[in-house]
């Protein structure tokens, strides 16, 4: 039996034990956005550090930041081999609304081949996989096939607030040839895929103020501006009138890098059923920028979305007022070569130019922005990932993109010139960030085998 076969056999024999460890990990309520869970976030970092320590002769450190600690580990025992930096996060989203969970969110529960718990898919299950693969290689060979570094943070779910500064301060320590992200998701559970890009993010919050206080709508309605009416007009001005769907902000598309004909053809060949997609999300029809398919819009085109609008009375019954203020939160998803600060400036100028009469506008930029990131299709690690997945699934994986934003990929790209490949075994339908988040147990096992094949391939 070959060395790799022994590693794979060890991983397969340990499936139940790995699942037990994932149950233990997912039971830690490491909710980074809630200060009440600070001790749990600390406990999750300690748990990850302990698992890395017992995996083998890795040098492991828990490194404080101004927020949650970074768990860092490394093994550099093959001087002539490449070095991969593995990224993941141990923090999770809040469990709300808790009444919609079928089982307690931090009591991991196995049902029909799925493990249900908050954070089990995003990102604790996928993160545990490379740790256990390292353990199996050390147990069977006493070494890894390549040099490995782990960077596991505890603030991804709140925008990786302190990760940029951490990377900038520790560039020498983090030096590598490529980043492998255990975070992310494959496109679908029944088809292996390799994710080669993600969109960026910019955001802002706006407030429109009319009168200095709420006013009686019988006495004052029709004589002063209603900020809610004004907000509706201002928000509508961000897009061209239907059925166009394009963003109407001047200059918004100026820096957008168009897809090549080959890239568009590659996306068009993907087995995407638009009717099934619309049924899944419960939408009556697809809308958006004309001239592009649904997948192109989701993955490769920039957008402006209103995430929330509020103001005035929202309690039971009726309160007849003209509200003093109206508010809205806006985010933009960005594509190469858009810059978050430049996009915020463009949107700000547009909003200031279109302030409805009788109101004043205040704008607050979002807490964080992120540039889009991508890895070249012909990168060595992309080819290796395709080969590894084909070994496990018996079919060539699809090449896909991510519509969402993972700030760390842009940080590594901008600060260190490193590309990121997403090699996660969660899938987009596993309800992360929602009630009843789950992780398919068979994906846990497939991920163990795929990571082992990937490291072996890269080591050669």
C-alpha positions as MATLAB code, in Angstrom:
seq = 'XXXXXXXXXXXXXXXXXXXXXXXXXXXXXXXXXXXXXXXXXXXXXXXXXXXXXXXXXXXXXXXXXXXXXXXXXXXXXXXXXXXXXXXXXXXXXXXXXXXXXXXXXXXXXXXXXXXXXXXXXXXXXXXXXXXXXXXXXXXXXXXXXXXXXXXXXXXXXXXXXXXXXXXXXXXXXXXXXXXXXXXXXXXXXXXXXXXXXXXXXXXXXXXXXXXXXXXXXXXXXXXXXXXXXXXXXXXXXXXXXXXXXXXXXXXXXXXXXXXXXXXXXXXXXXXXXXXXXXXXXXXXXXXXXXXXXXXXXXXXXXXXXXXXXXXXXXXXXXXXXXXXXXXXXXXXXXXXXXXXXXXXXXXXXXXXXXXXXXXXXXXXXXXXXXXXXXXXXXXXXXXXXXXXXXXXXXXXXXXXXXXXXXXXXXXXXXXXXXXXXXXXXXXXXXXXXXXXXXXXXXXXXXXXXXXXXXXXXXXX';
ca = [
       0.000    0.000    0.000;
       1.395    3.419   -0.955;
       2.094    6.130    1.585;
      -0.900    8.156    0.398;
      -3.130    5.096    0.511;
      -2.140    4.608    4.149;
      -3.015    8.238    4.893;
      -6.384    7.874    3.162;
      -7.072    4.626    5.003;
      -6.316    6.289    8.332;
      -8.650    9.133    7.502;
     -11.422    6.745    6.510;
     -10.978    4.648    9.652;
     -11.220    7.804   11.750;
     -14.462    9.141   10.273;
     -16.486    8.620   13.456;
     -13.817   10.238   15.613;
     -13.601   13.275   13.336;
     -17.377   13.659   13.480;
     -17.246   13.486   17.288;
     -14.650   16.258   17.305;
     -16.786   18.389   15.028;
     -19.721   17.952   17.422;
     -17.473   19.145   20.241;
     -16.250   22.142   18.217;
     -19.712   23.182   17.021;
     -21.037   23.108   20.589;
     -18.880   26.149   21.457;
     -21.094   29.264   20.969;
     -18.302   31.414   19.549;
     -20.513   34.308   18.380;
     -18.042   37.086   17.616;
     -20.532   39.932   17.287;
     -21.906   39.530   20.840;
     -19.646   40.664   23.728;
     -21.531   38.253   25.992;
     -19.821   35.413   24.094;
     -16.269   36.737   24.487;
     -15.302   33.798   26.701;
     -16.758   31.367   24.143;
     -14.763   32.990   21.341;
     -11.642   32.585   23.475;
     -12.573   28.946   24.151;
     -12.942   28.248   20.426;
      -9.479   29.682   19.742;
      -8.039   27.486   22.474;
      -9.848   24.457   21.029;
      -8.347   25.036   17.570;
      -4.869   25.561   19.046;
      -5.182   22.311   21.026;
      -6.202   20.321   17.944;
      -3.305   21.743   15.940;
      -0.915   20.907   18.772;
      -1.964   17.255   18.959;
      -1.992   16.917   15.161;
       1.790   16.670   15.054;
       5.018   18.673   15.272;
       3.454   21.983   14.307;
       4.617   25.166   16.001;
       1.390   26.616   17.406;
       0.762   30.098   18.801;
      -2.357   31.933   19.925;
      -1.641   35.537   18.949;
      -3.727   38.389   20.388;
      -5.138   41.210   18.301;
      -7.209   44.209   19.339;
     -10.154   41.835   19.048;
     -10.252   38.043   18.908;
      -6.979   36.109   18.826;
      -5.449   34.590   15.699;
      -4.370   30.964   15.958;
      -1.194   30.481   13.944;
       0.655   27.233   13.282;
       3.389   26.149   10.901;
       5.456   23.179    9.775;
       8.283   23.945    7.332;
       9.993   20.604    7.015;
      10.390   20.407    3.232;
      12.708   23.278    2.202;
      12.466   22.583   -1.529;
       8.646   22.273   -1.600;
       5.995   24.959   -1.918;
       4.389   26.575    1.123;
       0.622   26.866    1.455;
      -1.117   29.150    3.943;
      -4.417   27.669    5.123;
      -7.096   30.130    6.191;
     -10.204   29.510    8.254;
     -12.251   31.062   11.057;
     -13.592   29.743   14.334;
     -16.235   32.396   15.008;
     -19.892   31.996   14.061;
     -23.024   34.023   13.393;
     -25.670   34.643   16.081;
     -28.324   31.952   16.377;
     -31.316   34.291   16.042;
     -34.178   33.707   15.461;
     -33.781   30.800   17.867;
     -37.462   29.824   17.732;
     -37.028   28.697   14.127;
     -34.417   26.052   14.978;
     -35.647   22.454   15.020;
     -32.922   21.557   17.536;
     -30.844   23.799   19.831;
     -28.252   25.679   17.722;
     -25.349   24.836   20.009;
     -26.407   21.262   20.687;
     -25.132   19.644   17.472;
     -27.741   17.153   16.284;
     -27.401   14.440   13.634;
     -30.450   13.939   11.388;
     -30.559   12.110    8.051;
     -26.834   12.319    7.398;
     -26.647   15.994    8.332;
     -25.150   17.589   11.422;
     -27.224   20.595   12.500;
     -25.606   23.397   14.524;
     -24.709   27.064   14.202;
     -21.319   27.409   12.502;
     -21.003   23.732   11.588;
     -20.847   24.546    7.869;
     -19.512   28.088    8.183;
     -16.705   27.359    8.999;
     -16.069   24.740   11.674;
     -16.599   21.585    9.613;
     -14.515   22.748    6.638;
     -11.806   24.139    8.984;
     -11.460   20.876   10.902;
     -10.736   18.959    7.676;
      -7.170   20.206    6.939;
      -6.258   19.913   10.636;
      -7.190   16.230   10.603;
      -5.436   15.693    7.266;
      -2.233   17.098    8.778;
      -2.656   14.705   11.708;
      -3.043   11.723    9.371;
       0.083   12.576    7.354;
       2.150   13.018   10.510;
       0.852    9.732   11.919;
       1.618    7.706    8.782;
       4.693    9.476    7.395;
       6.021   11.620   10.189;
       5.931   14.578    7.809;
       3.745   16.516    5.403;
       4.234   16.479    1.627;
       4.684   20.275    1.561;
       5.193   23.215    3.914;
       2.037   24.294    5.699;
       0.991   27.351    7.685;
      -2.396   27.829    9.368;
      -4.007   31.200   10.048;
      -7.332   30.819   11.865;
      -9.109   34.004   12.926;
     -12.078   34.730   15.164;
     -13.648   37.789   13.525;
     -14.640   36.746   10.004;
     -18.331   37.037   10.809;
     -17.843   40.689   11.807;
     -15.793   41.653    8.766;
     -12.317   40.458    9.862;
     -11.893   43.785   11.640;
      -8.322   43.269   12.788;
      -7.047   40.803   10.197;
      -5.728   43.391    7.743;
      -3.484   44.937   10.410;
      -2.379   41.481   11.568;
      -1.343   40.456    8.047;
       0.447   43.746    7.446;
       2.397   43.330   10.689;
       3.326   39.673   10.126;
       4.043   39.445    6.404;
       7.373   37.699    6.941;
       5.829   35.095    9.210;
       2.956   34.471    6.774;
       5.098   34.268    3.629;
       3.776   31.524    1.335;
       3.210   30.617   -2.298;
      -0.594   30.548   -2.184;
      -3.532   30.710    0.235;
      -5.923   27.761    0.575;
      -9.177   28.828    2.190;
     -11.217   26.302    4.139;
     -13.888   29.007    4.242;
     -16.238   29.521    1.321;
     -18.533   26.953   -0.258;
     -18.861   24.740   -3.277;
     -21.629   25.548   -5.682;
     -23.781   22.453   -5.170;
     -23.594   19.284   -3.103;
     -23.892   16.905   -6.055;
     -21.183   18.450   -8.237;
     -17.593   19.223   -7.180;
     -16.412   22.717   -8.000;
     -13.409   25.008   -7.667;
     -14.057   28.661   -6.770;
     -11.648   31.079   -8.440;
     -12.994   34.531   -7.522;
     -15.178   36.512   -5.148;
     -16.754   39.934   -5.325;
     -15.785   42.886   -3.160;
     -17.943   45.012   -0.881;
     -18.626   48.652   -0.093;
     -21.391   50.017    2.064;
     -22.951   53.125    3.523;
     -25.858   54.199    5.695;
     -27.977   57.216    4.849;
     -30.387   59.380    6.813;
     -32.891   61.858    5.404;
     -34.273   64.447    7.841;
     -37.340   66.599    7.255;
     -38.824   68.495   10.176;
     -36.982   68.668   13.484;
     -39.490   66.285   15.106;
     -42.352   63.933   14.246;
     -45.434   65.924   13.274;
     -49.201   65.294   13.322;
     -50.064   64.141    9.804;
     -53.494   65.795    9.905;
     -52.153   69.221   10.726;
     -48.841   69.110    8.864;
     -49.188   66.456    6.150;
     -48.857   67.868    2.653;
     -47.044   70.995    3.837;
     -43.629   69.567    4.815;
     -41.524   66.811    3.267;
     -42.124   63.277    4.425;
     -38.631   61.695    4.724;
     -39.994   58.225    4.019;
     -41.505   59.369    0.716;
     -38.262   61.179   -0.046;
     -36.172   58.106    0.813;
     -38.208   55.978   -1.581;
     -37.505   58.444   -4.405;
     -33.823   58.715   -3.537;
     -33.349   54.940   -3.391;
     -35.213   54.519   -6.674;
     -32.772   56.938   -8.312;
     -29.909   54.453   -7.809;
     -31.146   52.294  -10.706;
     -32.537   52.999  -14.132;
     -36.294   52.495  -14.391;
     -37.517   48.925  -15.059;
     -37.017   46.849  -17.052;
     -33.451   48.167  -17.452;
     -32.002   47.275  -14.044;
     -28.591   48.916  -14.528;
     -27.123   51.083  -11.773;
     -27.741   54.737  -12.576;
     -24.846   56.168  -10.554;
     -22.540   58.060  -12.965;
     -19.138   56.390  -13.261;
     -20.218   53.207  -11.462;
     -19.181   50.925  -14.324;
     -16.098   52.856  -15.460;
     -13.539   50.534  -13.829;
     -15.421   47.273  -14.324;
     -13.347   44.621  -16.079;
     -15.473   42.869  -18.691;
     -15.414   39.092  -19.004;
     -13.677   37.583  -21.991;
     -15.691   35.584  -24.507;
     -14.047   32.422  -23.170;
     -15.032   33.252  -19.574;
     -18.628   33.907  -20.578;
     -18.723   30.652  -22.528;
     -17.353   28.755  -19.513;
     -20.129   30.136  -17.290;
     -22.768   29.439  -19.957;
     -21.740   25.764  -20.047;
     -22.463   25.284  -16.349;
     -25.529   23.122  -15.613;
     -27.683   25.912  -14.209;
     -31.482   25.599  -14.201;
     -32.898   29.080  -13.790;
     -36.452   27.853  -13.145;
     -35.214   25.557  -10.385;
     -33.193   28.408   -8.902;
     -36.199   30.738   -8.855;
     -38.328   28.024   -7.264;
     -35.660   27.422   -4.615;
     -35.537   31.076   -3.565;
     -39.264   31.636   -4.040;
     -38.944   34.456   -6.587;
     -41.433   34.825   -9.464;
     -38.895   36.012  -12.049;
     -35.252   36.901  -12.602;
     -34.441   40.614  -12.871;
     -31.270   42.650  -13.141;
     -28.782   44.168  -15.521;
     -29.776   43.393  -19.123;
     -27.394   41.540  -21.400;
     -26.090   39.176  -18.718;
     -27.197   35.794  -17.458;
     -28.261   35.201  -13.872;
     -24.926   33.575  -12.982;
     -22.978   36.402  -14.622;
     -24.989   38.914  -12.595;
     -24.391   37.004   -9.358;
     -20.688   36.374   -9.863;
     -19.167   38.920  -12.240;
     -21.272   42.098  -12.297;
     -21.365   44.884   -9.689;
     -24.573   45.652   -7.830;
     -26.184   48.098   -5.457;
     -28.610   46.584   -2.974;
     -30.745   48.197   -0.277;
     -30.350   46.006    2.806;
     -32.796   47.874    5.009;
     -35.078   50.927    5.139;
     -36.843   52.219    8.213;
     -38.373   55.231    9.908;
     -41.564   56.465   11.510;
     -43.987   54.390   13.544;
     -43.621   50.609   13.320;
     -45.627   49.402   16.318;
     -49.101   47.858   16.371;
     -52.025   49.823   15.032;
     -51.669   53.309   13.579;
     -49.833   56.453   14.615;
     -50.710   59.313   12.280;
     -47.434   61.180   11.928;
     -45.115   62.694    9.384;
     -41.844   61.180   10.626;
     -38.821   63.349   11.198;
     -36.297   60.893    9.762;
     -35.896   58.000    7.357;
     -32.913   55.662    7.161;
     -31.456   53.119    4.757;
     -28.486   50.783    4.590;
     -26.876   50.161    1.195;
     -24.173   47.745    0.095;
     -22.429   47.410   -3.235;
     -20.881   44.175   -4.500;
     -17.770   44.957   -6.516;
     -15.860   43.264   -9.315;
     -12.378   43.817  -10.798;
     -11.140   46.599  -10.948;
     -13.486   48.533   -8.680;
     -12.182   50.162   -5.492;
     -14.477   50.347   -2.426;
     -13.550   53.928   -1.507;
     -14.054   55.130   -5.069;
     -17.444   53.431   -5.318;
     -18.579   54.938   -2.001;
     -17.509   58.357   -3.292;
     -19.484   57.861   -6.528;
     -22.629   56.732   -4.714;
     -22.279   59.571   -2.203;
     -22.039   62.155   -4.985;
     -25.095   60.688   -6.693;
     -27.132   60.771   -3.496;
     -26.074   64.326   -2.677;
     -27.008   65.422   -6.195;
     -30.491   63.906   -5.893;
     -31.556   64.945   -2.369;
     -35.346   65.473   -2.487;
     -36.564   69.009   -1.680;
     -37.382   69.709    1.927;
     -34.936   67.178    3.361;
     -31.316   67.105    4.415;
     -29.013   64.153    3.845;
     -26.409   62.591    6.140;
     -24.181   59.741    4.944;
     -22.014   57.402    7.002;
     -19.655   55.031    5.164;
     -19.847   51.373    6.165;
     -17.566   49.854    8.774;
     -15.424   48.062    6.235;
     -14.963   47.555    2.537;
     -13.161   44.920    0.536;
     -11.846   44.726   -2.990;
     -12.726   41.775   -5.190;
     -10.204   38.951   -5.447;
      -9.419   36.234   -7.959;
      -6.886   33.536   -8.783;
      -5.640   32.873  -12.307;
      -7.348   29.949  -14.027;
      -3.964   28.462  -14.964;
      -2.479   28.751  -11.453;
      -0.712   25.597  -10.248;
      -2.996   25.234   -7.249;
      -6.132   25.473   -9.409;
      -4.898   22.600  -11.574;
      -3.977   20.616   -8.451;
      -7.406   21.211   -6.915;
      -9.103   20.027  -10.099;
      -6.991   16.861  -10.063;
      -7.681   16.208   -6.368;
     -11.424   16.584   -6.744;
     -11.459   14.346   -9.801;
      -9.688   11.659   -7.758;
     -12.412   11.800   -5.096;
     -15.526   12.301   -7.221;
     -14.551   10.625  -10.469;
     -15.589   13.636  -12.561;
     -13.913   16.849  -13.587;
     -14.931   19.667  -11.216;
     -16.723   22.777  -12.392;
     -14.997   26.162  -12.315;
     -17.259   28.630  -10.503;
     -17.153   32.025   -8.843;
     -18.481   33.480   -5.593;
     -20.938   36.338   -5.450;
     -20.177   37.059   -1.817;
     -17.199   38.710   -0.164;
     -14.427   37.244    1.966;
     -12.179   40.156    3.055;
      -9.106   38.034    3.740;
      -8.612   37.134    0.060;
      -8.257   40.795   -0.866;
      -5.944   41.434    2.103;
      -3.570   38.671    1.057;
      -3.723   39.778   -2.580;
      -3.068   43.455   -1.859;
      -0.640   43.203    1.061;
       1.346   40.115    0.061;
       0.642   39.417   -3.611;
      -0.880   36.045   -2.702;
      -3.777   34.468   -4.581;
      -6.461   32.537   -2.719;
      -8.138   29.308   -3.763;
     -11.352   28.383   -1.969;
     -11.285   24.676   -1.113;
     -14.282   24.345    1.174;
     -16.636   21.388    1.435;
     -19.704   23.216    2.654;
     -22.281   24.039   -0.022;
     -24.453   27.069   -0.611;
     -27.693   25.374    0.459;
     -26.575   24.516    4.011;
     -28.327   27.507    5.592;
     -25.304   29.215    7.068;
     -26.323   32.520    8.679;
     -29.875   31.114    8.927;
     -31.746   28.840   11.335;
     -31.049   25.110   11.005;
     -27.559   25.453    9.552;
     -26.173   22.013    8.727;
     -23.167   20.210    7.279;
     -23.466   17.010    5.277;
     -21.491   14.234    6.934;
     -20.450   12.723    3.608;
     -18.940   16.065    2.638;
     -16.789   15.922    5.752;
     -15.385   12.570    4.623;
     -14.966   13.638    0.988;
     -13.150   16.756    2.122;
     -10.642   14.734    4.130;
      -9.734   12.680    1.059;
      -9.630   15.682   -1.275;
      -7.335   17.735    0.972;
      -4.967   14.748    1.233;
      -4.867   14.370   -2.553;
      -4.358   18.131   -2.976;
      -1.386   18.254   -0.612;
       0.153   15.183   -2.207;
      -0.241   16.676   -5.676;
       1.225   20.038   -4.654;
       4.071   18.301   -2.856;
       5.109   16.706   -6.128;
];
